[in-house]
Amino acid sequence: MSTGKGRVGGKVALVTGAASGLGAESARRLAREGAAVMLSDLASDAGEQLARSIEDAGGQAAFITHDVVSEDDWARAVAATVERFGKLNVLVNNAGISGGGFELMTHSLEDWRRILSINLDGVFLGLRHAGPAMAAAGGGSVINLSSILGKVGMPGAAAYCASKGGVALLTKAAALEWAPFGIRVNSVHPGFIDTPMVSGVIHRAENGNEMREMIISRHALGRLGEPREIADAIVFLASDESSFMTGAELVVDGGYTAQ
Ligand SMILES: NC(=O)c1ccc[n+]([C@@H]2O[C@H](COP(=O)([O-])OP(=O)(O)OC[C@H]3O[C@@H](n4cnc5c(N)ncnc54)[C@H](O)[C@@H]3O)[C@@H](O)[C@H]2O)c1
């Protein structure tokens, strides 16, 4: 069982997309703050390795291979978490894909559906499957990864924006529906954070350096964010420090949307 010490001591968390970027850093920090963490991802090698390294550092962690668009996988991931750690208190719906290069006049319905299915259907399925276990545990906290692009638009990213805007409103509807169960549901809206997702988009662009500078210039703080800065927000929402927050949008964007 998880220890009682730390900001999320005694809690059990399931983090999707935990093999990389924001999910990996969130899993590390939740474990460091006392939670037992089930990491899930499509990327099994990296996920298993991270779970082992958390355990080696004295935390409690396990890994399960999990595609967030599969209902069967969700059922297995929730059951495995409860079987291994006894309950489920915290769900971090983090798995997602970028949607840059989505020009509305040329891109296919298939591309649109792929982005919406991972980024939005995946969050719905997470709520649908984790909800009963969290209610059975007497309540908990769901943290959904939206984006600044769930609040403001960006050319060439229509499907991504639609998916992340959907996550923001799905979060509010779930928060209202689940308040009676003691389950809080909030969304996190990162600016551009230095993860493999963002470096991949910049790397694939013809004018990568220019694009990086342009992205940086849109953040008032004049830099990309670090994964730690989002993971800290996620630990806060997972912990009882945020006990009066539900249905909220926590924007962590270096001032991107302040202008
Ligand atoms: N990095 C940013 O700047 C940024 C900004 C705003 C929002 N976000 C959101 O934060 C989340 C994490 O982003 P990141 O930057 O860490 O990305 P990342 O690419 O570094 O990591 C995403 C992880 O999700 C996993 N994944 C992808 N599809 C999956 C599926 N179908 N099932 C299970 N796992 C799957 C990948 O294997 C990967 O390990 C995403 O939802 C992203 O949209 C990121």
The ligand as a Gaussian input file, in Angstrom:
#p B3LYP/6-31G(d) Opt

LIG

0 1
 N        3.962000      19.437000     -24.449000
 C        3.130000      20.469000     -24.574000
 O        3.540000      21.587000     -24.923000
 C        1.666000      20.318000     -24.269000
 C        0.896000      21.471000     -24.197000
 C       -0.457000      21.366000     -23.911000
 C       -1.024000      20.130000     -23.718000
 N       -0.259000      19.004000     -23.810000
 C       -0.913000      17.724000     -23.615000
 O       -0.256000      17.002000     -22.582000
 C       -0.334000      15.601000     -22.835000
 C        1.055000      14.999000     -22.819000
 O        1.846000      15.610000     -23.817000
 P        3.437000      15.413000     -23.926000
 O        3.964000      16.684000     -24.441000
 O        3.953000      14.829000     -22.677000
 O        3.487000      14.348000     -25.124000
 P        4.491000      13.109000     -25.395000
 O        4.347000      12.840000     -26.849000
 O        5.845000      13.400000     -24.844000
 O        3.846000      11.940000     -24.549000
 C        2.563000      11.446000     -24.865000
 C        2.480000       9.992000     -24.442000
 O        1.163000       9.532000     -24.764000
 C        1.279000       8.229000     -25.312000
 N        0.142000       7.925000     -26.173000
 C       -0.152000       8.431000     -27.388000
 N       -1.256000       7.844000     -27.882000
 C       -1.668000       6.957000     -26.949000
 C       -2.755000       6.048000     -26.871000
 N       -3.641000       5.919000     -27.869000
 N       -2.878000       5.307000     -25.749000
 C       -1.997000       5.421000     -24.741000
 N       -0.933000       6.234000     -24.770000
 C       -0.790000       7.005000     -25.855000
 C        2.589000       8.238000     -26.092000
 O        3.084000       6.923000     -26.280000
 C        3.476000       9.082000     -25.186000
 O        4.196000       8.291000     -24.268000
 C       -1.060000      15.455000     -24.175000
 O       -2.422000      15.242000     -23.950000
 C       -0.839000      16.822000     -24.822000
 O       -1.820000      17.113000     -25.792000
 C        1.074000      19.069000     -24.086000

